[in-house]
Amino acid sequence: MTMLFKNKIVWITGASSGIGEATAYRFAQEGATLLLTALEDDLLEQVAKRCKKLGAPDAKSLPFDISQLDQLDGLAEKAWNSLGRIDIFYNNAGISQRGTVVETEMHVFRKVMDIDFYAPVLLTKNILPRMIGQGGGQLVVTTSIAGCFGFPMRCAYSSAKHALYGFFETIQAENYKDNIRVTIVCPGRVQTNISVHALEKDGRQHGKMDAGQAGGVIPQQAADKIVRAVYRKRREVLVGKKELLMAYIKRFFPGLCARLARKVKAM
């Protein structure tokens, strides 16, 4: 082990499964001190125990439902005070959605925006001034290739992820001089339960893993790439397989991207 993050304190949300869990293990192997947050208390505690075995003896769990927006200042304060500082804050928690713009009910839009956009904004607004005060730090956020272009059946999800890009790129522009670095993680298809927990047009749980998700990269591969990018303080890292081509097509051939997006099999 190279211990790339020895003496670094890392807070990860959405750490009980998927990308968050896998990155927690990689950070642990690299010697980081970990603070882990997710909704599922029992699963989170299991992740913390494994992190301790992998090399993070000070791994702590801090379970919380981040959809409770009015309590997020208290969560951020508790997170900061529990270890005295935070060097890397990884906003990873999120929820996906399935439904067209016409069919998706407004309460679904609001819930997705609360969890995927407003929660990271509120937590970051609390943590960012503290990081500036300690002389710097790194913010990491999980967006999506659906945040790079409009994606069929992901109207609320794509909107939230587009908004995350704008928010965190603005932080990078405003606070680079304060030794604040931002790494935007942009996954394509990763084999996680995000599609299982996704919200249908009426708010019901999707309840199954989509075929595209099942064929994606495994979380451990995603975590390897993400942790390397965080260490190198890369501005953006794309994670996935051939679907990532769409992100590059959007940058250089936006008209072609629009035509291809109309043909995407989104489920």
C-alpha positions as CSV (number, residue, x, y, z in Angstrom):
1,M,0.0,0.0,0.0
2,T,1.2,3.5,-0.9
3,M,-0.8,5.3,1.9
4,L,-1.6,8.2,-0.4
5,F,-4.1,9.7,2.1
6,K,-2.3,9.1,5.4
7,N,-3.3,11.8,7.9
8,K,-6.1,13.0,5.7
9,I,-9.7,13.1,7.0
10,V,-12.3,12.2,4.4
11,W,-16.1,12.5,4.9
12,I,-18.2,10.5,2.4
13,T,-22.0,10.6,2.1
14,G,-23.9,7.7,0.6
15,A,-21.2,5.4,2.0
16,S,-23.3,2.3,2.8
17,S,-23.3,0.9,-0.8
18,G,-22.3,1.3,-4.4
19,I,-19.7,3.9,-5.3
20,G,-19.6,5.4,-1.8
21,E,-18.9,2.1,-0.1
22,A,-16.2,1.1,-2.7
23,T,-14.4,4.5,-2.4
24,A,-14.5,4.2,1.4
25,Y,-12.6,0.9,1.2
26,R,-10.1,2.4,-1.3
27,F,-9.5,5.5,0.9
28,A,-9.1,3.1,3.9
29,Q,-6.5,1.1,2.1
30,E,-4.6,4.4,1.4
31,G,-4.5,5.3,5.1
32,A,-7.3,7.9,5.3
33,T,-9.3,8.7,8.5
34,L,-12.9,8.2,7.5
35,L,-16.3,9.6,8.5
36,L,-19.1,7.8,6.7
37,T,-22.7,8.9,6.3
38,A,-25.7,7.2,4.9
39,L,-29.3,6.5,5.8
40,E,-28.9,2.8,6.6
41,D,-27.4,2.6,10.1
42,D,-26.7,-1.1,10.1
43,L,-25.1,-1.2,6.6
44,L,-23.0,1.8,7.4
45,E,-21.6,0.2,10.6
46,Q,-20.6,-2.8,8.6
47,V,-18.8,-0.6,6.1
48,A,-17.0,1.2,8.9
49,K,-15.9,-2.1,10.5
50,R,-14.4,-3.3,7.2
51,C,-12.7,0.1,6.7
52,K,-11.0,-0.4,10.0
53,K,-9.7,-3.8,8.9
54,L,-8.4,-2.4,5.6
55,G,-6.3,0.3,7.3
56,A,-8.6,3.1,8.7
57,P,-8.6,2.4,12.4
58,D,-10.4,5.7,13.1
59,A,-13.3,5.0,10.7
60,K,-16.6,6.4,12.2
61,S,-20.2,6.1,11.0
62,L,-22.5,9.1,11.2
63,P,-25.9,7.9,9.9
64,F,-28.3,10.5,8.7
65,D,-31.2,11.0,6.2
66,I,-29.9,13.9,4.1
67,S,-33.4,14.6,2.7
68,Q,-34.0,16.4,6.0
69,L,-32.7,19.6,4.7
70,D,-33.5,21.7,7.8
71,Q,-31.2,19.6,9.8
72,L,-28.2,19.5,7.5
73,D,-26.3,22.4,9.2
74,G,-26.4,20.3,12.4
75,L,-25.1,17.3,10.5
76,A,-22.2,19.2,9.0
77,E,-21.3,20.8,12.3
78,K,-21.3,17.3,14.0
79,A,-19.2,15.9,11.2
80,W,-16.6,18.7,11.5
81,N,-16.4,18.6,15.2
82,S,-16.2,14.8,15.5
83,L,-12.7,14.8,14.0
84,G,-11.7,18.4,14.3
85,R,-11.4,19.1,10.6
86,I,-12.2,17.7,7.1
87,D,-9.6,17.6,4.4
88,I,-11.8,15.9,1.7
89,F,-15.6,16.1,1.6
90,Y,-17.1,13.7,-0.9
91,N,-20.8,14.5,-1.7
92,N,-21.8,11.1,-3.1
93,A,-25.3,10.4,-1.8
94,G,-28.1,10.6,-4.4
95,I,-31.2,9.1,-5.9
96,S,-32.2,8.5,-9.5
97,Q,-35.5,8.7,-11.3
98,R,-37.5,7.1,-14.2
99,G,-40.2,9.0,-16.0
100,T,-40.8,11.5,-18.8
101,V,-41.2,15.3,-18.2
102,V,-45.0,15.0,-19.0
103,E,-45.6,12.1,-16.7
104,T,-43.4,12.8,-13.7
105,E,-45.2,14.3,-10.8
106,M,-43.9,17.5,-9.2
107,H,-43.3,15.9,-5.8
108,V,-40.8,13.5,-7.5
109,F,-38.9,16.5,-9.0
110,R,-38.8,18.1,-5.6
111,K,-37.5,15.0,-3.8
112,V,-34.8,14.3,-6.4
113,M,-33.7,18.0,-6.3
114,D,-33.7,18.0,-2.5
115,I,-31.5,14.9,-2.2
116,D,-29.3,15.3,-5.3
117,F,-28.8,19.1,-5.4
118,Y,-30.0,21.0,-2.3
119,A,-28.5,18.6,0.2
120,P,-25.0,18.8,-1.3
121,V,-25.4,22.6,-1.6
122,L,-26.4,23.0,2.1
123,L,-23.7,20.7,3.4
124,T,-21.0,22.3,1.2
125,K,-22.0,25.8,2.2
126,N,-21.4,24.8,5.8
127,I,-18.2,23.0,5.2
128,L,-16.6,25.3,2.6
129,P,-15.9,28.3,4.9
130,R,-14.4,25.9,7.5
131,M,-12.1,24.5,4.9
132,I,-11.1,28.0,3.8
133,G,-10.4,28.8,7.4
134,Q,-8.1,25.8,7.9
135,G,-6.1,26.8,4.8
136,G,-7.8,24.7,2.1
137,G,-9.3,21.4,1.3
138,Q,-10.9,19.3,-1.5
139,L,-14.5,19.0,-2.5
140,V,-15.6,15.9,-4.4
141,V,-19.1,15.4,-5.9
142,T,-20.8,12.6,-7.8
143,T,-22.7,13.9,-10.8
144,S,-23.5,11.8,-13.8
145,I,-23.1,11.7,-17.6
146,A,-26.8,12.6,-17.3
147,G,-25.5,15.9,-16.0
148,C,-23.7,16.5,-19.3
149,F,-26.7,16.3,-21.6
150,G,-30.4,15.8,-21.4
151,F,-31.2,12.1,-20.9
152,P,-34.6,10.4,-21.7
153,M,-36.6,9.3,-18.7
154,R,-34.3,11.1,-16.3
155,C,-35.8,14.6,-16.3
156,A,-35.5,15.3,-12.6
157,Y,-32.2,13.4,-12.2
158,S,-30.6,15.1,-15.2
159,S,-31.7,18.5,-14.0
160,A,-30.2,18.0,-10.5
161,K,-26.9,16.7,-11.9
162,H,-26.7,19.7,-14.4
163,A,-27.2,22.0,-11.4
164,L,-24.4,20.3,-9.4
165,Y,-22.0,21.0,-12.3
166,G,-22.8,24.7,-12.2
167,F,-22.6,24.9,-8.4
168,F,-19.2,23.1,-8.0
169,E,-17.6,24.7,-11.0
170,T,-18.5,28.1,-9.5
171,I,-16.9,27.1,-6.2
172,Q,-13.7,26.2,-8.2
173,A,-13.7,29.5,-9.9
174,E,-14.4,31.5,-6.7
175,N,-12.2,29.6,-4.2
176,Y,-9.2,28.3,-6.1
177,K,-7.2,31.1,-4.6
178,D,-8.2,29.8,-1.2
179,N,-6.6,26.5,-1.9
180,I,-9.9,24.8,-2.5
181,R,-9.9,22.1,-5.1
182,V,-12.9,20.5,-6.7
183,T,-13.1,17.1,-8.3
184,I,-16.3,16.3,-10.2
185,V,-17.0,12.6,-10.6
186,C,-19.0,11.8,-13.6
187,P,-20.2,8.2,-13.8
188,G,-21.8,6.4,-16.6
189,R,-23.1,3.0,-15.9
190,V,-21.8,1.4,-12.7
191,Q,-23.2,-1.8,-11.2
192,T,-24.9,-0.3,-8.1
193,N,-28.5,-0.3,-6.8
194,I,-29.1,3.2,-8.0
195,S,-31.7,2.0,-10.5
196,V,-33.3,-0.3,-7.9
197,H,-34.0,2.7,-5.6
198,A,-34.9,5.1,-8.4
199,L,-38.2,6.9,-8.2
200,E,-40.9,6.2,-10.8
201,K,-43.1,9.0,-12.2
202,D,-45.4,8.8,-9.2
203,G,-42.7,8.3,-6.6
204,R,-42.9,4.6,-6.3
205,Q,-39.6,2.7,-6.2
206,H,-38.4,1.4,-9.6
207,G,-37.4,-1.9,-7.8
208,K,-35.1,-3.5,-10.4
209,M,-31.6,-3.1,-11.8
210,D,-31.8,-1.9,-15.4
211,A,-30.0,-3.8,-18.1
212,G,-27.6,-1.0,-18.8
213,Q,-26.7,-0.7,-15.1
214,A,-26.1,-4.4,-14.9
215,G,-23.6,-4.2,-17.7
216,G,-21.6,-1.3,-16.3
217,V,-18.3,-1.3,-14.5
218,I,-18.1,-2.8,-11.0
219,P,-17.9,-0.3,-8.1
220,Q,-14.4,-1.4,-7.2
221,Q,-13.2,-0.3,-10.7
222,A,-15.0,3.0,-10.3
223,A,-13.5,3.5,-6.9
224,D,-9.9,2.9,-8.1
225,K,-10.4,5.6,-10.8
226,I,-12.1,8.1,-8.5
227,V,-9.5,7.8,-5.7
228,R,-6.6,8.3,-8.1
229,A,-8.4,11.4,-9.5
230,V,-8.9,12.8,-6.0
231,Y,-5.2,12.2,-5.2
232,R,-4.2,14.0,-8.4
233,K,-6.8,16.8,-7.7
234,R,-8.2,16.4,-11.2
235,R,-11.0,18.8,-12.0
236,E,-13.2,16.0,-13.5
237,V,-13.1,12.2,-13.9
238,L,-15.4,10.2,-16.1
239,V,-16.1,6.6,-15.0
240,G,-17.7,3.9,-17.1
241,K,-17.5,2.2,-20.4
242,K,-18.4,3.1,-24.0
243,E,-21.4,5.2,-22.8
244,L,-18.8,7.9,-21.8
245,L,-18.4,8.7,-25.5
246,M,-21.6,10.7,-25.3
247,A,-19.9,13.2,-22.9
248,Y,-17.2,13.8,-25.4
249,I,-19.6,14.0,-28.3
250,K,-21.6,16.6,-26.4
251,R,-18.5,18.8,-26.0
252,F,-17.3,18.7,-29.6
253,F,-20.4,17.8,-31.6
254,P,-23.5,19.0,-29.7
255,G,-25.9,18.6,-32.6
256,L,-24.8,14.9,-33.0
257,C,-25.2,14.4,-29.3
258,A,-28.8,15.7,-29.4
259,R,-29.7,13.3,-32.2
260,L,-28.1,10.3,-30.4
261,A,-29.8,11.2,-27.1
262,R,-33.2,10.9,-28.9
263,K,-32.3,7.3,-29.6
264,V,-31.0,6.3,-26.2
265,K,-32.6,3.2,-24.7
266,A,-32.9,4.7,-21.2
267,M,-34.4,1.8,-19.3
